[in-house]
Amino acid sequence: MDVRSQMRRSARFNRDRTAIITETTTVTFGESWSRGCRLANGLAALGVRPGDRVGGLEDNDLAAADFYVGCAAGGFVRNPLYPRNSPEAHAHMLDHSQCKVLVVDPPYVDAVRGMEHELADLHHIIVRDESYEDWLASFPDTDPNPAIDENDWFIIRHSGGTTGRAKGVGYTHRTWINASRDWFYPFPPVETLDVIGHAGPISHGSGYFFLPGWMAGAANLLVNGFDPVKVLDLMERHGVTHIFLVPTMVNAMVRHPSAAGRDWSRLKCLNIAGSPITDDTALLAREVFGERLWQLYGETEALPAVAMSPSEWFGKWPGSTPLRAAGRLMPWSELEICDPDTNKVLEVGEEGEIVLRTDGQMLGFWDEPELTASRVLDRGDGRPWVLTGDIGRLDENGYLYVLDRKDDMIISGGFNIWPAELESVLTDHPAVVEAAVFGVPHQRWGETPFAHCQVDGTTAVTEDELVQLCATTLGSCKKPSGVVLSTDPLPHSPVGKLMRKLLREPYWSGHERRVAGS
């Protein structure tokens, strides 16, 4: 089963139904498939062949849908870039995956200008300016119909590149379909005439929602640029039924005065994933949207792994604390907690590295066999396991608690401290919008937690008050040694990840290592 065949079938049987909604236009399935075929034929005219990689640097607009559909129709391997990345990161991703052509929206042309003359494999840059529609129309909309196997590459999704050079995570047609299918397993079914909302770029996490919507005959609503009020307005106006949001988006939306009291009667599922969500934001989102919140955990390399419905998330389960969990184990996904050093499987309740095995996992990192070997564990029992680098534990009811990233752990006076645990406590304070905790050097303890907090600027709070809050909640050994308060937003990666390391770096100036011993 390949993506192209599934998309073509849905375009045939839903030809006159709405497939794509943007802020300015709508197109039917027939029209979108026609546009995709034209793009596929246009790329083929430039020498792109099935299996070749094509880069895309774009916003959420009609042309982004063309790119998704066109690459599927032509059998080309989509390589999404991230607009917030640097030119150097763009060049690395294009060169690393040997892209032949790059399609780019006008706002990002300067960031890639001249790269077709600098990169060995990149021969053409297509700028989707005012001439794009005429260029697209100049090619036939006949289906190129290449021979595609389910084990052929479908997409290369690079990591965000927050630390070091970004790595390409490769999916085949089969694994992409499996990931999309399993992601939607716990949700209310997607039906014809539903509307799938994309508040974030379909080049990233929200892209997992595009194919299930298309295959069901539902419309995909593409929102260009995240603005909380705009997203709320478009969700309500178009009757969005399913939407993917990262916690920072949810936080901004539910705290806007206009969020409550809107008509959310068509909303079936608001899926929150991508990073941990605080208790306060989750509870406020429940007040605004009702019993429509689903949480899901996985990572680009292997997903989905755990999920939970509103009743599981906000219910009472003896022996569990669902509000602090990432979800419960899903069918068809395998998860173990292992010793980070020996990979020995640990018992329920013990803390260790989360190790996954799913139908929708990567085959490996693109063109990096040594890196693949370091993250893939082959026990000789079938499909290899993926080492996530996340630290967590399972409880007796199958709830997973993600404690932190393995390389973000703070060791202070012999105690292991996970930044996310402190961040959750800090954001429980009504003044704190978001918190970042990281280790800084300490003469006595080796290193100690330190916090940067974005505050709302209106609610009274002091640094000492937040330190005491952590000490009271978690114990004195885990309290931060200092807190910086600011109304400025904390830094995030191009894909929305909180960049603790960027905040941490100045505190380690003059130190050879980013860890310290006591």
Buried (B, 14 or more C-beta within 10 A) or exposed (E): EBBBBBBBEBBEEBBEBBBBBBBEEBBBBBBBBBBBBBBBBBBBEEEBEBEBBBBBBBBBBBBBBBBBBBBBBBBBBBBBBBBBBEBEBBBBBBBBBBBBBBBBBEEBBEBBBEBBEEBEBBBBBBBBEEEBEEBBEEBEBEBBBBEBEBEBBBBBBBBBBBEEEBBBBBBBBBBBBBBBBBBBEBBBEBEEEBBBBBBBBBBBBBBBBBBBBBBBBBBBBBBBEBBBEBBBBBBBEBBBBBBBBBBBBBBBBBBBEEBEEBEBEEBBBBBBBBBBBBBBBBEBBBEBBEEBBBBBBBBBBBBBBBBBBBEBBBEEBEEBEBBBBBBBBBEEBBBBBBEBEEBEEBEEEEBBBBBBBBBBBBBBBBBBEEBBEEBBBEEEEEEBBBBBBBBBBBBEBBBBBBBBBBEBBBBBEEEEBBBBBBBBBBBBBEBBBBBBBBBBBBEEBBBBBBBBBBBEEEEEBEBEEBBEBBBEBBEEBBBBBEBEBEEEEBBBBBBBBBBBBBBBEEBBEEEEEBBBEE
